[in-house]
Amino acid sequence: TYTEQLSSSAVTELFNRNGDHIPGVTPNFGDVRAIYDQPSGRLEGLGGFVEAVARDGYNLDNANLLKAPGYVLLNGELHYDPPPGQGVLSRARFYIDVQNILDQTYIGTASNITDSLGAAGTQNGGSALANATGSIYAGAPRSVFGGVRVKFGGAQ
């Protein structure tokens, strides 16, 4: 059970939030990844993955008037791990990683939005709450990372 108390300069009201979803909590999240690494042959050490990250929409306020939409992002990576016996090169991993391949616009995170009362003491609707600023943060656009990872110590 949860009762929210909202106040304006002249009025205080109580609102029953029983059964409403908790704001900021994603109800479902999924990550599916297909990975392949070439174990032998001429292309030994070459590999990569393709990944889909799905996130459900979630509520932004206690009254569940506003909701951040869900999204699905596609990511991928290619890498090359030189096989053993290549000397110092066997300690390296060369990679390129692409996140948000489709360059989708999405809400990366959002702060909870506080419900409010209007002048008459009634709860403001979603359109009034949507005018609140500074609560929604965009997700990263397509990003490409590449580099070399080097292992130090241990057997080659």
Buried (B, 14 or more C-beta within 10 A) or exposed (E): EEEBEBEBEEEEEEBEBEEBEEBBEEEEEEEEEEEEEBEEEEEBBBBBBBBEBEBBBBBBBBBBBBBBEBBEBBBBBBBBBBEEEEEEEBBBBBBBBBBBBEEEEBBEEBEBBEBBBEEEEEBBEBEBBEEBEEBBEEBEEEEEEEEEEEEEEEEE
